[in-house]
C-alpha cells in the first residue's frame, strides 16, 4: 500500500550507539512526511495518519474533499519538523538571557499558546541593542514558526497547479489540528532549547563511560584506589558537565565560580568516604559500605543540583521584582525553579541517578558481595547518575512525538465516544 511515503525518514540509531557516541547536531530543517496519495487509502482508517483521522472526526466533510484531491492525482501529507530551526532556538535563547533572567517556562508556553508576549523593559532593549539584537523581532520569529512543526501540506506530484479551493482545504485542516499541535510545539521547543544549550555537557557525560577499564586495573592492583577513582572521577566530570550546562543557559563564569566554593569540602569528604569503603567491607558492614560508596560517588552531583535550583530561584525572584511573572505563578517560585532546572534532560537524569545511586550500591554490595572489588562493577555503580542522564536524554528525544501521538489517540477515542452518544 502506498499510504506512507517517507520523503525524509529519521533513522534512529540503537540505544547503545546513541549512548556511546558523540551526537552531531541535527541539520536545520530536518523533518519527515507521511503521505496519503490514493483515494482507496481513505477506507483503511487504522492506517491513516492520526492527524487526518482527527480532522475527519471533527468535520466529516473533510473526507469527501480530500478524496476529490486524491482522485485528481494530488496527495495530502503530514509534515513534522523533528528539530526546532536554529534561528528559532537563537531567538528563544536571546529573549531568555537578555530579558527573562535565563528562564524559559515563565514566558514561552504563554507566548505559543496565547501569543502573550513576555514583558520587555527599556533596559532589556538597551542591553540587547548593544549586541545588535531586536527583542521584538526575536519574538516575531518564534511566533512566525509556532504552527510549522506539524502541518498538512498539498503535494502536486504531476504539476497540475493548485486551485484556490485546495488551498482553502489545507488551511482548514491546519486550523483544525492547530490547538493540539501547539502543546507539541511547546515541548519540542523547550527540549531543543535545553538540548542545544547542554551539548558540551552531554559530550562529557558520554566520555565518562571510558573510566570502567581504568577502575578495573586500579582495583585489581591497588585495592581501594579503584573505589576512589570510580567514585570521584565520575562526580568531578559530571560537575564539569553541569557547569557547561549552566554556562549555556547564560550564567557567567563569575557566578559559576562563586557557587563552586562549597564543592571543594564536599569533594574532600566524598574522597574520604570512598577511601573508607574497604574498611567497612572488611568489618562486614556491607550495607553501610554500599551506602557510603554510593553517596561518595554522587556527593558533588547532589550538591550542584541543589545549587542549580537555588540559582534559578534567584532568577525567578528577579522576574517577580520586575513584574514580568504572571500573578498566578508568583506564589510558587521554588516550584518554577525546579521545573526550569529540569527542562534540561541531562540535569534531570543526573539528579535521578544521584538519588538512586546509594540505593543501588547498597543492593549490589549486600546482594552480590563477590563483586565489591570488581573494578567493572564499581565503575558501573560509580557512574549511575551518568548512565541515568544518558538514558533520560535519549528517551526525551523520542518522548515529544510519543506524547503527541498518545494525546491524539485519546482525543480520537473521546470524539468517537461523543459521536456514538
N, C-alpha and C positions, 0 to 999 in steps of 0.2 A: 504494500500500500504506500502511496506517495504522500501520506499525511504529513510526515515530519521531514523536512529538509533542513539540514543544518548548514546555513551559509557560513557560519564560523562557529566551530564547536570547541569548547574548553575541554581539554583532556587533563583531568586531574590525576596527578601522579599518585603512586601508592602512599599509604600513611608513612611507611618507613623512609622512603626517599624524600618526602616532604619534611620529615623531622630532621634528617641528617644533612641536607644540603642548604646552601645559601640560596634564598629565593630571589630571582631577578625581579625588578619592578615590572609590573604588567604594562604593556603598551597602552597609550592613550586610545580610547575608543574601542576597547575590547568588548565584544558583545556576542550574543548568539540569537538566532532567529528560528522560530518554529513556523512552518508554513503549511497552510491548507490550500491545495490547488485544484482539487476535483470536487465537483458538486456531490458526488456519491459519498464522499467522506463525511458529509454533514449528518448522515444517518448512523454513524458509529460514534455515539456520544461519549462512550468510555475512552475513546482515543483522541477526542478533540482537546485542544488546549483548554485548561480550566477557565482562563480569562474569557475565551469566546463563549464557553458554556454559561458563564456568569452573565454575560451580556444578553444571551438568548433568554435566560430566565427572567432578567429584568424587563426585557422588551422582546416578546416573541416575534414581532415583525422583522427584527434584525435578521432572522434566519432566512426568510424569503429574499430579502435584499442582498444578503451575502451570496445566496445561491445564484442570483442573477449575475453577480460579478464573476463568480467561478465559471458559470456557463459561458461567459463571454471570452474566456481564455486568460483571465487575470487570476491573481492569487492574493489571499489575505495572510499576513504574517504578524507574529507577536515578537517584537524586538525587545530584548532585555540587555541593558548595559550591565556588564559584570564588574566594572570598576569606575568609580567616580572620576571624571576627567580631571587632569592635573590642574587646569586653570580654576576649576571649581574648588578643589582642595586648597589651592593657594588663597582663594578668596575667603574661605572659611577660616584658615589659619590667620590671615591678616586681621579679620574682624575680631577673632578670639584674643589675639595677643595685643592688638593696638587699642581695643575699646572695651573688651568684656573680661578683663582680668584672667585671661588664659582659659576661660571656661567655654564649653560648647553646649551642654544640655540646658543652660539657663536661657538660651535665645534661639538656637537652631530649630528645635521642634516647633516652636510658635511661629517662626518665620515660614517654615514649609507648610504647616497645617493651615494657618490663618493669614499668612502674608503679613504678620505683625512684625514690623521692623524693630531691631534692637535699638535702644536709646543711645544716640551718639552725642556726646558733649563737645563744645567748641575745642577744648584742649585735645580731645581724641582726634579730631580732624587735623589739628595743627601738627600733632605728632606724626600722623600718617602722611601728611603732606611733605614732611621732611624726607620721607622715603619714596616720594612721588607716587603715593597710593591714595586713591579716592575711595573712601569707605562706602559711600553711597553707590558707586559703580560696582564695588565688590558685592554688595547686597543684591544689586540688579542681576549680576551674573549668576548668583545662586538661584534666584527666582526664575530666571530665564530657562534654567535646566531642570527645574523641580519635577516636571512631568515627562522628561525624556528617558527616564530609566526603564520604563516598561510601557510600551505603547503599540497600538495597531498600526500597521503600515500596509499600503496597497502596492502590489508588485505587478508591473505591466510587462510580463515576460515577452510578449510579441510586439511591443512598442506600438500599441494601437492608439495611445493617448488616453488621458484620464478625464472623464466627464465631471462636471460640477456636482452631479448627484452622488457620484462615487466619493468625491472629496468630502461631501457633507456626511456620508455614511461613516467614513473613517473618523471624522471629528466627533460624531455622536457616540461611536463605540468608545473612543478615548474618554469622552466626558463621563460615560457610564462607569468605567473602571477607575477613574481618577481618584475618588475618595479612598479606595482601598490601596491604590498604588502609593499614595503619599506616605503612609506609615512604613511601607517597604523602603521608600527613599530616605526617610529619617534614619532607619537602621543602616542602610547602605552607606550614606554619607558619614555618619558617626563612626562606623567601623573603619572605613577607608581613611578617614582623617587620623584616627589613632594608629592604624596600621602603618601609615606613611611616616608619622612622627616617631615611631619606635623601630624603624628599620635597623638602625645600628644596634639597638637593644636586642632585637631578635637574632641578629647575627652572633652576638656574644653568647646568647642563650644556647644556640646550636653548637657553637665552638666548645662549650663546656663538656660536651659528650665525649671528648677525647681523653678525659682525665682518668678513665677506667684503667687502661693499661699501666699508667704511671702509679696509680694507687696500688695495683696488684703487686708490682715489683717492690715498692716500698714496704708494704705489709709483709711480704714474703721474707725480705732480707733485714728489715729494721722494724720489727713488730711495734706498733704504737704510733710510729711516724706516718704510716699509711692512713691511720684514722685521722690524724691531724690534717694531713693533706686532703683527704676526702671531704672532711667537714669544713675546712677553711677555704680552699681554693674555689669551690663552687659558690660559696657565700660572697667572697670578695668580688668575683666576676659578675655575680648576679647584682651586687650593689653597683658595679660599674654600669651594667645594663640599665639599672633604674636611673642612674644619673643622666645617661644619654636620653632616656625616655622623657625625663622631666625637662632636660635642655631642649628637646624637640618641641615640648609644649610651651616654650617661651620663657622659662625661668632662667635667670642669669647665673653665670658661674659663681659670682659672689654669693648669691642666695644658696646655691647648692653646697659651696664650701662651708658656709655657716651652719647648715643643717648637718654636716658630716662630723662635727666635733664630737658628738656623743658616740659615734661609731667606733672610735679608737678604743675606749674602755670596754665597749661591748665585744669587740673583736678579741681583745686580750682575755676576757672572761670565757669566751667561746673556745679559744685555743686551750686554756687551762682545763676546761671541761672535757674536751676531746682527748687531752693527754691522760686524763684520769680514768678513761673508759676501761682500759686494760686492767687496772687495779680492781675496779668494780666487778669485772668479769671473773678475775681470779678468786674473788671473795664469794662468788656465786650469786651476786646481785644482778642477774641478767636483765630483769625488768627495768631497774634503775639505770643500768648501763645503756640500755636501748634508748630510754628517755633522754639521758644526758647527751648521747651521741646525736640523736635527732634534733634536740634543741641547739646543740653546738653548731650543727650544720645549717640552721636556719635563723640563728640569732640576728645576724645583720639584716636578713630579708624581712623578718618581722618588725624590727626596729625601723627600717626605712619605709615599710608600708605604712606604719602609723604616722611617721613624719610626713609622708606624701599627702595623706588625708588632711593632716593639720595645715599643710601649706595651701591646699585647695580651700580649706575652711577660711583661711585668711583672705583668699581671693573672693569668696562669697561675701565675706564681711565688707570688703571694699565695694562690691556691687550694691550692697544694701545702702551703704553710706552715700553712694552716687545716685541712689534711687533708680537703678537700672533693673532691679529684680522685681518681677511681679509680686504684688502684695501676698498672693496665695502661697508663695514659696519662702517668704521672709522668716517664717517661724520654724523652718526646717533646714538651717544652714549645714548642720553636720550630715544630714541625710543627702543633701545635694552634693556635699564634698565627697562623700563615699561613692555616690553614683558617678560623679565626674571622674574620679580617680579610676574607677573600674570600667569606664568605657574603653580603656586600654586593655585588650585581652591578655597581653603579656603580663601586665601588672596583676590582673585578676588571677591569672594562672599561678604566678609566683606566690601570691597570698594564700591561695587554696593549698598549694603544695607545702608552704611553710607551716600551715596549721596541721596538715596531715602527717608531716614528716616524723614528729616524735611518736605518734601512734603506730605508724608503720614500722619504725625502727624497733619499738618495744615488741611488736608482734613477731618480727623476724628473730630478734635476739632470744626471745623466750621459746618460740615455736621451732626454730631451726638453729640451735646453738652451735652446730657444726660449721656454720657459715660466718661466725662472728669475727674470724680472722681472714676471711676470704676477701681479697682486695677488690674483685669484681663486684661482689655483693655490697661491700662498703661504699664503693664508688656509686653504685646504683642508689643506695639509701641516702648518700650524701647529696645526690642531685635530684632528689624527689621533687623539689619545687621547680627545678629547671625543666624536668621532663613534663611535669604538670603544665607549666607555662607553654611549652611547645605544643602539647595536645590541645590546650584551650585555644591557642592562636589558630591551629589548623581547623578545629571544629567551628570556630567563629566565622571563618571564611565561608563555610558552607551553610551556616545557620540562617543567614538572611533569606536566601532563596527558599529554604525549607519552611521557615516561619510564614513566608508569604503564601506558599502552596497550601500549608495546613489551614491558614486563615481563609483562603479561598474555598477550600473543601468544606469548611464549617459553614460559610455563607451559602454555599450551594445546597447543603443539607437543610439549612434553615429556610431557604427560599422554596425548596421542594415541599417541605412540611407545610408552609404557608399556603402554597398553591393547592395542595391536596385538601386542606381545611376549607 
